[in-house]
Amino acid sequence: MTNADLSFLSDKLRDQLGEVGQADILVGIPSYNNARTIGHVVQAVQAGLARHFPHQRAVLLNSDGGSTDGTPQVVQEASAPSQDTILARHPLRAVHRIVTPYHGLPGKGSALRTVFGAAVVLSAKACAVVDADLRSITPEWIELLLQPVLANGFDFIAPLYHRHKYDGTITNSIVYPLTRALYGVRVRQPIGGDFGFSGRLAHHYLQHDVWFSDVARFGIDIWMTTTAITGGFRIGQAFLGAKIHDAKDPSVDLSAMLAQVTGSVFSLMEEHAARWATVRESKPVPVFGFEYAVGLEPVRVNVGRMLERFRGAVRELEEILSLALAKDTWHAVRQLAARGDDHFTYPPELWVRTVYDFAAAHHHRALHRDLLLRALTPLYLGRTAAFVIQMEHADAAEVEAALEELCLAFERDKPYLVHRWKNREDPP
């Protein structure tokens, strides 16, 4: 294994890591103004390490992005949760806590680069990163993210959550089915935010020159997942129950988020085109943890607002959409806009063609990429509105079955993507 360039680590952090020496486990918590929630996260991590890894030397690293609300102080002051007896009952090694500002481009990517660098310095065997704003994290999350790496030889453990049927629509309608069709691996939450990974994968991440790009700023989660898959690392998933966070109505303005995430996926397609062009089917990924039903917070949606945005875009963005979409796709989208709310649909096959057309247009630079990516938002809202209408009375199993059909549609029509990728003109 070649030496990684660790010059981005501050001298202070190097000294702190040097005092620790070597560690078996590293848990990173990237943060920015998370004083309200990070104390709970720190306590859950500590309890998880105490309960499940009492004989392992562990380091908790808070990689902070310049918080002004006292987040680092909360981490320093956070104590073990009320289950202190768990800490006292086992011959537990002390959990080292390091709070450090990260250096580099603002964003989660720079925070995670610091975590990866610390993992290499410490020669950590297993690592995990968890979001600082989690309200649903439990000590069991730490076991589920780390144990498959330590005991079973996995390199990357993605989270698997139960979510409300109207939550995570960007993942469900674009990121998961597209990533699955591209690379042939069924990672259900490729941008989940909470991951486990091996020390050797952390080293592999540092070999990539991505840290000053938009992908690092806005798409580091999908980059981690994609890089693990394309690097041939052993992939698994851990069922973590519910991820409780501040879910948003999909009808609100998600243009920036959608453009950032989708742009990252499309950029990764450029890098790995030779790999995904030959993949023709997908395979399941092992799941760790007992999958159980969980209570979910409701997500309210405004279908009327979504359809209004969709129809407005079809009227007002004709010049852009006619360049982004193949002629048949654009014709079908215009027909959808003429339908009434009660009978509105956006068929899976048409949505697949829509996403594939945008990916090809991004590749061929048919339009300025920012303009192109923002033009996808109202079409995504149309597809989401159709999904909400279709799934209004559906239970969780029926929703998942519908999403599986969408994924299979992405896989079946992949030759269309390959053709559009290689040729600027519409397919015959």
C-alpha positions in Angstrom: 0.0 0.0 0.0 1.5 3.3 -1.1 1.7 6.2 1.4 -1.2 8.6 1.3 -0.5 12.4 1.1 -1.5 13.6 4.6 -0.1 17.1 4.3 -3.7 18.5 4.6 -3.8 17.5 8.2 -3.0 20.3 10.6 0.0 20.1 12.9 -2.2 20.2 15.9 -4.3 17.2 14.7 -1.1 15.3 13.8 0.1 15.9 17.4 -3.2 14.7 18.9 -3.2 11.6 16.7 0.4 10.9 17.6 -0.4 11.0 21.3 -3.1 8.3 20.7 -0.7 6.2 18.6 -2.6 3.3 17.0 -6.4 2.6 17.2 -8.6 -0.3 16.2 -11.7 1.9 15.6 -12.3 5.4 14.4 -15.7 7.1 14.5 -16.0 10.4 12.7 -18.7 13.0 13.2 -18.6 15.8 10.6 -20.4 18.9 12.0 -21.4 22.5 11.4 -23.5 24.3 13.9 -25.0 21.1 15.4 -24.8 22.0 19.0 -28.5 21.1 19.6 -28.1 17.5 18.5 -24.4 16.5 18.5 -24.3 15.8 22.2 -26.8 13.0 21.8 -24.8 11.6 18.9 -21.6 11.6 20.9 -23.3 9.9 23.8 -24.8 7.2 21.5 -21.4 6.6 19.9 -19.7 6.3 23.3 -22.3 3.9 24.5 -22.1 1.8 21.4 -18.3 1.5 21.7 -18.5 0.7 25.4 -21.2 -1.9 24.9 -20.0 -3.7 21.7 -16.3 -3.0 21.5 -15.0 -2.9 25.1 -11.6 -4.4 24.2 -10.9 -2.3 21.2 -9.0 1.0 21.3 -11.3 3.6 19.8 -11.0 7.3 18.8 -14.0 9.6 18.3 -13.1 12.4 15.9 -15.3 15.5 15.5 -14.4 17.2 12.2 -16.0 20.6 12.5 -16.5 23.2 9.8 -16.1 26.3 11.8 -19.3 26.2 13.9 -20.3 29.4 15.7 -22.9 27.8 18.0 -20.6 26.0 20.4 -20.7 22.6 18.7 -17.0 21.7 19.6 -17.6 22.7 23.2 -20.6 20.3 23.3 -18.5 17.5 22.0 -15.8 18.2 24.6 -18.3 18.3 27.4 -20.4 15.4 26.3 -20.4 12.6 28.9 -21.4 9.0 28.6 -25.2 8.5 28.6 -27.2 7.3 31.6 -26.0 3.7 31.0 -22.7 4.5 32.8 -22.8 1.1 34.4 -22.1 -0.3 31.0 -18.9 1.7 30.9 -17.9 0.5 34.3 -18.8 -3.1 33.9 -16.4 -3.9 31.1 -12.6 -3.6 30.9 -13.1 -0.7 28.5 -10.2 1.1 26.9 -10.7 4.9 27.1 -12.4 6.4 24.1 -10.2 9.2 22.9 -12.1 12.3 21.8 -10.5 14.7 19.3 -12.2 17.9 18.2 -10.5 19.6 15.2 -11.4 22.2 12.6 -11.0 20.8 9.1 -9.1 22.6 6.4 -9.9 22.9 2.7 -13.0 23.6 0.6 -16.1 24.2 2.7 -18.4 21.2 2.8 -18.7 17.7 4.0 -16.0 16.4 1.7 -13.3 18.2 3.5 -14.6 17.0 6.8 -14.5 13.4 5.6 -11.1 13.8 4.1 -9.8 14.7 7.6 -11.5 11.5 8.9 -9.9 9.4 6.2 -6.5 10.9 7.0 -6.9 10.3 10.7 -7.8 6.6 9.9 -4.5 6.2 8.0 -2.4 7.8 10.7 -4.0 5.6 13.3 -3.9 2.5 11.2 -7.5 2.0 12.1 -9.0 -1.4 11.1 -12.7 -0.2 11.1 -14.2 3.3 10.8 -17.6 4.8 10.8 -19.0 8.3 10.1 -22.4 9.4 11.4 -24.3 12.7 10.8 -24.2 15.2 13.6 -27.9 16.1 13.4 -29.3 12.6 14.0 -32.2 12.3 16.4 -32.7 8.5 16.0 -29.1 7.2 16.4 -28.8 4.4 19.0 -25.7 2.6 20.3 -26.6 -0.4 18.1 -25.9 1.7 15.0 -22.2 1.7 16.0 -22.1 -2.1 16.2 -24.0 -2.5 12.9 -21.7 -0.2 11.0 -18.4 -1.5 12.4 -18.8 -5.2 13.2 -19.2 -6.4 9.6 -15.9 -4.6 8.8 -14.0 -5.9 11.9 -15.4 -9.5 12.0 -16.6 -10.2 8.4 -14.1 -8.6 6.2 -16.4 -6.0 4.6 -14.9 -2.8 3.3 -18.0 -0.6 3.0 -21.2 -0.7 4.9 -24.1 1.5 3.7 -27.0 2.3 5.9 -30.4 0.8 5.3 -33.4 2.7 6.8 -37.1 2.6 6.7 -38.4 5.9 5.6 -41.9 7.5 5.0 -43.1 6.8 1.5 -42.9 10.5 0.6 -39.4 11.0 2.2 -36.2 10.5 0.2 -37.8 11.0 -3.2 -34.5 12.1 -4.8 -32.9 8.8 -3.7 -35.9 6.8 -4.7 -36.6 8.3 -8.1 -33.1 9.0 -9.3 -30.0 8.1 -7.2 -30.8 4.6 -6.1 -32.3 3.2 -9.4 -29.7 5.0 -11.5 -26.7 3.9 -9.4 -28.1 0.3 -9.3 -28.6 0.2 -13.1 -25.1 1.7 -13.8 -23.0 -0.4 -11.5 -25.1 -3.5 -10.9 -25.1 -3.3 -7.1 -28.3 -2.8 -5.1 -27.2 -0.3 -2.4 -30.6 1.0 -1.3 -29.4 4.2 0.4 -26.3 5.3 -1.6 -26.4 8.8 -0.1 -27.6 7.9 3.4 -24.8 9.8 5.2 -23.9 7.2 7.8 -21.4 4.6 6.7 -18.9 2.0 8.0 -15.7 1.4 6.1 -12.3 -0.3 6.4 -9.0 1.3 6.9 -7.8 0.2 3.5 -10.8 1.8 1.9 -10.1 5.1 3.7 -6.6 4.9 2.3 -8.1 4.2 -1.2 -10.3 7.3 -0.9 -7.3 9.5 -0.2 -5.6 8.4 -3.5 -8.3 10.3 -5.5 -7.9 13.9 -6.5 -11.5 15.0 -5.8 -11.2 17.2 -2.7 -11.5 20.6 -4.4 -14.3 19.7 -6.7 -18.1 20.1 -6.6 -18.4 16.4 -6.0 -16.5 16.8 -2.7 -18.6 19.8 -1.7 -22.0 18.4 -2.7 -21.8 14.7 -3.5 -19.3 13.1 -1.2 -21.8 10.4 0.0 -22.5 9.1 -3.5 -18.8 9.5 -4.3 -17.9 7.2 -1.4 -20.5 4.6 -2.4 -19.5 4.7 -6.1 -15.8 4.6 -5.4 -16.2 1.6 -3.1 -18.2 -0.2 -5.8 -16.0 0.6 -8.8 -12.8 -0.1 -6.7 -13.9 -3.7 -6.2 -14.3 -3.5 -2.5 -16.6 -5.7 -0.5 -20.0 -4.0 0.0 -22.7 -4.6 2.6 -25.6 -2.8 4.2 -26.7 -2.4 7.8 -30.4 -2.0 8.8 -30.5 0.9 11.2 -34.3 1.3 11.7 -35.6 4.8 11.1 -33.5 7.9 10.3 -35.3 10.7 11.9 -34.3 14.1 10.6 -36.0 17.2 9.4 -37.8 15.9 6.3 -39.0 18.3 3.7 -42.1 18.5 1.5 -40.8 17.5 -1.9 -42.9 20.3 -3.4 -40.7 23.0 -1.8 -37.8 24.4 -3.8 -35.2 21.6 -4.0 -33.5 22.9 -7.2 -30.1 23.4 -5.6 -30.1 20.0 -3.8 -31.3 18.1 -6.8 -28.8 19.8 -9.1 -26.0 19.1 -6.7 -26.8 15.4 -6.1 -27.7 14.7 -9.7 -24.7 16.6 -11.0 -22.4 14.5 -8.8 -23.9 11.3 -10.1 -23.6 12.5 -13.7 -20.0 13.5 -13.1 -19.1 10.1 -11.7 -20.7 8.6 -14.8 -18.0 10.4 -16.8 -15.2 9.0 -14.7 -16.5 5.4 -14.7 -18.1 5.2 -18.2 -16.0 2.2 -19.3 -17.1 0.3 -16.2 -20.9 0.9 -16.3 -21.4 0.6 -20.0 -20.9 -3.2 -19.9 -23.0 -3.9 -16.8 -26.4 -5.4 -17.7 -28.0 -6.6 -14.5 -27.9 -5.9 -10.7 -27.1 -8.1 -7.8 -28.4 -7.9 -4.2 -26.1 -6.7 -1.3 -25.8 -8.6 2.0 -27.8 -6.9 4.9 -26.7 -7.0 8.5 -29.1 -6.5 11.4 -32.6 -7.6 12.1 -35.1 -5.7 9.9 -38.2 -4.6 11.9 -41.1 -2.3 11.5 -40.5 1.2 12.8 -42.7 4.2 13.5 -42.2 7.0 10.9 -42.8 10.7 11.0 -45.4 11.8 8.4 -44.2 13.8 5.4 -46.8 16.3 4.1 -46.8 17.0 0.4 -48.5 19.5 -1.9 -49.3 17.7 -5.1 -51.0 20.8 -6.6 -47.8 22.9 -6.2 -45.7 20.2 -7.8 -48.0 19.9 -10.8 -48.1 23.6 -11.1 -44.3 23.7 -11.3 -44.2 20.9 -13.8 -46.8 22.4 -16.2 -45.2 25.8 -15.9 -41.8 24.4 -16.9 -43.3 22.6 -19.9 -44.7 26.0 -21.1 -41.8 28.2 -20.2 -38.7 26.0 -20.6 -39.5 24.6 -24.1 -36.2 25.7 -25.6 -34.2 24.1 -22.8 -36.2 20.9 -22.5 -36.4 20.3 -26.2 -32.5 20.3 -26.3 -32.2 18.1 -23.2 -34.8 15.5 -24.2 -35.0 13.2 -27.2 -37.9 14.2 -29.5 -40.1 11.2 -28.4 -39.5 11.9 -24.7 -40.2 15.6 -25.1 -43.4 14.9 -27.0 -44.6 12.5 -24.3 -43.8 15.0 -21.5 -45.8 17.7 -23.2 -48.8 15.3 -23.4 -48.5 14.6 -19.7 -48.8 18.4 -19.0 -52.2 18.5 -20.6 -53.7 15.9 -18.2 -55.9 16.9 -15.3 -54.7 16.4 -11.7 -57.0 13.4 -11.0 -55.7 11.5 -14.0 -52.1 12.6 -13.9 -49.4 9.9 -14.4 -45.7 9.9 -15.2 -45.0 6.3 -16.3 -41.8 4.7 -15.0 -40.6 4.0 -18.6 -40.9 7.7 -19.5 -39.2 8.8 -16.3 -36.3 6.4 -17.1 -36.0 8.0 -20.6 -36.1 11.5 -19.0 -33.2 10.8 -16.6 -31.2 9.0 -19.3 -31.7 11.9 -21.7 -30.5 14.4 -19.1 -27.5 12.2 -18.3 -26.6 12.2 -22.0 -27.2 15.9 -22.4 -24.9 16.5 -19.5 -22.3 14.3 -21.1 -22.5 16.0 -24.5 -22.8 19.5 -22.9 -25.9 20.2 -24.9 -26.5 23.1 -22.5 -24.7 24.9 -19.7 -24.7 22.2 -17.0 -26.1 24.3 -14.2 -29.0 25.4 -16.5 -29.6 21.7 -17.5 -29.6 20.3 -14.0 -32.0 23.0 -12.7 -34.3 22.2 -15.6 -34.6 18.7 -14.3 -36.3 19.9 -11.1 -39.8 20.5 -12.4 -39.8 17.2 -14.2 -38.7 15.5 -11.0 -41.6 17.2 -9.3 -44.0 15.9 -11.9 -42.7 12.4 -11.4 -43.0 12.8 -7.6 -46.5 14.1 -7.9 -47.5 11.1 -10.0 -45.9 8.8 -7.4 -47.8 10.4 -4.5 -51.1 10.1 -6.4 -50.4 6.5 -7.2 -49.2 5.5 -3.7 -51.7 7.5 -1.7 -53.3 4.4 -0.1 -50.4 2.0 -0.5 -48.6 0.4 2.4 -44.8 0.1 2.8 -44.6 -3.2 0.9 -46.6 -1.9 -2.1 -44.4 1.2 -2.2 -41.3 -0.8 -2.2 -42.7 -3.0 -4.9 -43.4 0.0 -7.1 -39.8 1.3 -6.5 -38.5 -2.2 -7.5 -40.5 -1.9 -10.8 -38.9 1.5 -11.4 -35.4 0.0 -10.8 -36.1 -2.8 -13.2 -37.2 -0.3 -15.8 -33.9 1.5 -15.4 -32.1 -1.7 -15.9 -34.1 -2.9 -18.9 -33.7 0.4 -20.8 -30.0 0.8 -20.1 -29.1 0.1 -23.8 -30.9 3.3 -24.6 -28.6 5.2 -22.2 -25.5 3.6 -23.8 -26.7 4.7 -27.2 -27.5 8.3 -26.1 -24.1 8.4 -24.3 -22.2 7.5 -27.5 -24.3 9.4 -30.0 -25.6 13.0 -29.8 -28.5 12.2 -32.1 -31.8 10.5 -31.0 -31.9 6.8 -31.2 -33.7 5.3 -34.3 
